[in-house]
Amino acid sequence: MRRILLVLLLSVSLIACDTDSTSDTSSEPAALMAEPVAFEPTEAGRPPKSALASEQVVHRGNAEEPQTLDPHLAQGVPAMTILRDLFEGLTTTEPNGRIVPGSAAHWDISRDGLVYTFYLDPDSRWSNGEPLTAQDFVWSWKRVVDPATAASYGRMLVPVKNAGAILAGEMAVDSLGVEALSDSSFQVTLEAPTPYFLGLLAHPTTYPVHRPSLEAHGAAHVRPGQLVSNGAYSLSDWQVRASIDLVGNPHYRRAGEVIVERVVYYPFDDEGTEFNRFRAGDLHWTYQVPSNRFGWLQDNMSEALQVAPWFGTYFFGFNLQQPPFQDNLALRQALNLAVDREILTSRVTRFGEIPTYNLIPPGLPDYTPFVPEQAEWTQGEREAASQRLYAEAGYSRDNPLTVELRYNSSENHRRVAVAVAAMWKQVLGVQTRLINEEFRVFLQNRTMGRVTEAFRAGWIGDYQDAFTFLELFHSQHARNDTGYANPRYDLLLEQIAAERISALRRNLMIEAERMLLADQVILPTFVYVSKRLVNPRLKGWQDNVMDHHLTRHMYLLRSIESTVPDAHTGQTEDG
Amino acid sequence: MLTYSIKRLASAIPTLFFLITVAFFLIRIAPGGPFDTERALPAEIEANLAAKYHLDEPLVFQYARYLWQIARFDFGPSFHYLDWSINDLIAQGAPVSFTLGAMALVIALLVGVPIGAWAALRQNRPTDYTVMSVAMVGISIPNFVMAPLLILLFAVTLGWLPAGGWAFEPSRMLLPVITLALPMIAYIARITRGSMIEVLHSSFIRTARAKGMPEKEVLMNHALRPALLPVISYLGPAAAGILTGSVVVERIFTIPGIGSYFVQGALNRDYTLVMGVVILYGVLIIAFNFLVDLLYAWLDPRIRYDEVDV
């Protein structure tokens, strides 16, 4: 009953928004959409003090409550966002997503690309003032690969020597290829050159954890008052499912450059609620926007609406382990060609998603995805080819394919699935049975591969490299729910992992993607976009494909209305 | 009375035991586990997690372990909120839900009973019809419609009250409490009206009136007390329900109560969390039903539970 209520609730909160869309919009609180002052940035590219709002407190909506704030155990975008504010890895990101030195001021890479020596920034400290040392990293990384820790992203460190064997329980934890050469130099030995290794070091799994507090408090070491971190902010308060409050860390190595003094993260179960809080002026930054209101938002809140390509692809998988898709390339190709991506993105998802025929999204600095030829065709040509292949596969309008299309319960997934089924029906006459399942039931069915035929899938890359997508289809990968097992593809992946020359490696990756697409393992539909509402006074951040936005880059400008000089502002600035 | 109370409390133990057993095995039957995610874990890590949380043991062992734990009032670690134990989560969420629920309950009684009694006194007159129609509407509008409407009006459009979020301040509590109280007011008003009409037609009221007792005294001393009996029996389970929070209200107003745990716990396969809130709810239901029975005896002199008088 409660479950039904929940579903009803979702739909009604949307209806509630829709009813409102007809009402006049002049009721937007003035303060929310107040235009920010114009300013000339200083030489460092930062705003002058006079342009800044007197109170630098940012309120950010953050989807679900984080499962944990232990960087080694955390998973999910909301937890990672908070961890990037609390901690800092050896590298970090600029507002545009570029990887730059973090806790490590600089590093040397050996000629063969196997040994990295990091020299820690002498100003790097823990939030309790203790210096951050190379030993902290050695201990933390060993904790990540220790099977007893059961780190959710333990495999992130697999490029490090012996990490894979340690995770599998085959080698001792101490054999991990890391060493503290001195208090400030940390050396890592890799299994194979890994071009994206520096990018991995900005991921929370590689962050250092403060050993004394973990040993003193156990799992409770992440609670307020006990969490010692090394990032721009420290944890000041945590009310479960209400708010997580961070304040500037005075011991942070660049504390002087941080403008936002306090950031509060709020979890939201419901996007409509978050939207209302933003409209009421309670939030500067939302995690998402109500999914079917793009038109309204564009018309009424265009200065706040922010949409940018994201490093993820929405696709459907075919279960290759049983009929009807097993050994039926023509059928898979026919279904693939029958889907009109343009209609899907312009009429169904409608948030500027990018139609795609690829697995790997655009935007990687070192990878140009191979473009399958059907991407260049007109939809008419695709449909003609689709019908021909459908007949080749032994089906016709009189003898249509009956197929199950499975997705996890969500209004958005339902709409996409309905549209895809309608296109299959219209172009080919396919009879599709739509099956929606609660998330964990869906995942289990996908993993087992016994009842699935075609199923929804999606992937957001973990690090900026095409390999994060390609490895999913290795025959042994735990998330390879299609059951794709192509020894040539597996071999390619192994070659990519071992290749030292980046141009050759890139070509191997293009070859792998081409092979995967030619085998029609998946039906890619569109590239995800990140979409949120941001108060126009909040600046300092930029769109980036990984969608990482650190609060320490941000600042709040004064609004034009409040620039009229008054005693109050003068006082705060003096203080 | 004492014997009765002891008997009742003793019978609560098998009831709870039955509840715990059924809930424990039901949640385990659900497909999928607490550590399933889209990013599948390597087999060795999954095995480690299972071992850490004793999920690799036979179910009967886990059940025995769980019973032994809760016998010591330890509800175990959460399988989803890794940094907190179930005791922590309930200790943080329950005061929030209790406060909101208790306030809604008090308001519902203070408003619902007088309205119902008033309508009964004006039975079949325009006032009665108006009050009862409004009450019917109150029952029919679900809280997931009422809550967004209240937010749109008072928070987004008028800007008088916050659109959600939680703090122990009147401004943050007002809208959620109203949302929770409205349907209860309507229920209580309807029940009071019905039983009041019945009582007003009974012989002891006629006798009281015949003896020349002032009407005010007839109503307050003789009519209201028995008329409240059905309200009290409604309140037992209703109070347990409202004090354990409402998933809808918590979701829409972003309130960190325990109501959402009934749903989130099940969706996340957070076995221990589901057990924790189910047990809490069970204990409250049993406790309130017991209280209701005691109140019955106090309100209606005709009801006595055992030979020994109080």
HADDOCK unambig.tbl for C-alpha pairs under 7 A between the chains (distance, minus, plus):
assign (segid A and resid 9 and name CA) (segid B and resid 144 and name CA) 5.64 0.50 0.50
assign (segid A and resid 12 and name CA) (segid B and resid 144 and name CA) 6.97 0.50 0.50
assign (segid A and resid 12 and name CA) (segid B and resid 145 and name CA) 6.62 0.50 0.50
assign (segid A and resid 13 and name CA) (segid B and resid 148 and name CA) 6.59 0.50 0.50
assign (segid A and resid 16 and name CA) (segid B and resid 148 and name CA) 6.37 0.50 0.50
assign (segid A and resid 27 and name CA) (segid B and resid 157 and name CA) 5.64 0.50 0.50
assign (segid A and resid 67 and name CA) (segid B and resid 80 and name CA) 5.84 0.50 0.50
assign (segid A and resid 67 and name CA) (segid B and resid 81 and name CA) 4.47 0.50 0.50
assign (segid A and resid 67 and name CA) (segid B and resid 82 and name CA) 5.83 0.50 0.50
assign (segid A and resid 68 and name CA) (segid B and resid 81 and name CA) 6.10 0.50 0.50
assign (segid A and resid 68 and name CA) (segid B and resid 82 and name CA) 5.45 0.50 0.50
assign (segid A and resid 68 and name CA) (segid B and resid 83 and name CA) 5.57 0.50 0.50
assign (segid A and resid 147 and name CA) (segid B and resid 45 and name CA) 6.20 0.50 0.50
assign (segid A and resid 147 and name CA) (segid B and resid 48 and name CA) 6.60 0.50 0.50
assign (segid A and resid 148 and name CA) (segid B and resid 48 and name CA) 6.25 0.50 0.50
assign (segid A and resid 150 and name CA) (segid B and resid 45 and name CA) 5.13 0.50 0.50
assign (segid A and resid 150 and name CA) (segid B and resid 48 and name CA) 6.05 0.50 0.50
assign (segid A and resid 150 and name CA) (segid B and resid 49 and name CA) 6.02 0.50 0.50
assign (segid A and resid 152 and name CA) (segid B and resid 41 and name CA) 6.67 0.50 0.50
assign (segid A and resid 168 and name CA) (segid B and resid 44 and name CA) 5.64 0.50 0.50
assign (segid A and resid 219 and name CA) (segid B and resid 83 and name CA) 5.82 0.50 0.50
assign (segid A and resid 220 and name CA) (segid B and resid 83 and name CA) 5.96 0.50 0.50
assign (segid A and resid 240 and name CA) (segid B and resid 256 and name CA) 6.78 0.50 0.50
assign (segid A and resid 241 and name CA) (segid B and resid 256 and name CA) 5.05 0.50 0.50
assign (segid A and resid 242 and name CA) (segid B and resid 165 and name CA) 6.87 0.50 0.50
assign (segid A and resid 242 and name CA) (segid B and resid 166 and name CA) 6.65 0.50 0.50
assign (segid A and resid 242 and name CA) (segid B and resid 254 and name CA) 6.99 0.50 0.50
assign (segid A and resid 242 and name CA) (segid B and resid 255 and name CA) 6.59 0.50 0.50
assign (segid A and resid 242 and name CA) (segid B and resid 256 and name CA) 5.41 0.50 0.50
assign (segid A and resid 268 and name CA) (segid B and resid 254 and name CA) 6.54 0.50 0.50
assign (segid A and resid 269 and name CA) (segid B and resid 251 and name CA) 6.08 0.50 0.50
assign (segid A and resid 270 and name CA) (segid B and resid 251 and name CA) 6.52 0.50 0.50
assign (segid A and resid 270 and name CA) (segid B and resid 252 and name CA) 6.95 0.50 0.50
assign (segid A and resid 273 and name CA) (segid B and resid 252 and name CA) 5.63 0.50 0.50
assign (segid A and resid 276 and name CA) (segid B and resid 156 and name CA) 6.79 0.50 0.50
assign (segid A and resid 276 and name CA) (segid B and resid 163 and name CA) 6.50 0.50 0.50
assign (segid A and resid 277 and name CA) (segid B and resid 163 and name CA) 5.49 0.50 0.50
assign (segid A and resid 277 and name CA) (segid B and resid 164 and name CA) 6.90 0.50 0.50
assign (segid A and resid 279 and name CA) (segid B and resid 156 and name CA) 6.43 0.50 0.50
assign (segid A and resid 280 and name CA) (segid B and resid 155 and name CA) 6.38 0.50 0.50
assign (segid A and resid 280 and name CA) (segid B and resid 156 and name CA) 5.14 0.50 0.50
assign (segid A and resid 280 and name CA) (segid B and resid 159 and name CA) 6.93 0.50 0.50
assign (segid A and resid 280 and name CA) (segid B and resid 163 and name CA) 6.43 0.50 0.50
assign (segid A and resid 440 and name CA) (segid B and resid 31 and name CA) 6.99 0.50 0.50
assign (segid A and resid 440 and name CA) (segid B and resid 32 and name CA) 5.08 0.50 0.50
assign (segid A and resid 440 and name CA) (segid B and resid 36 and name CA) 6.77 0.50 0.50
assign (segid A and resid 441 and name CA) (segid B and resid 31 and name CA) 5.39 0.50 0.50
assign (segid A and resid 441 and name CA) (segid B and resid 32 and name CA) 5.55 0.50 0.50
assign (segid A and resid 444 and name CA) (segid B and resid 32 and name CA) 5.60 0.50 0.50
assign (segid A and resid 478 and name CA) (segid B and resid 40 and name CA) 5.68 0.50 0.50
assign (segid A and resid 478 and name CA) (segid B and resid 42 and name CA) 6.53 0.50 0.50
assign (segid A and resid 479 and name CA) (segid B and resid 39 and name CA) 6.78 0.50 0.50
assign (segid A and resid 479 and name CA) (segid B and resid 40 and name CA) 5.49 0.50 0.50
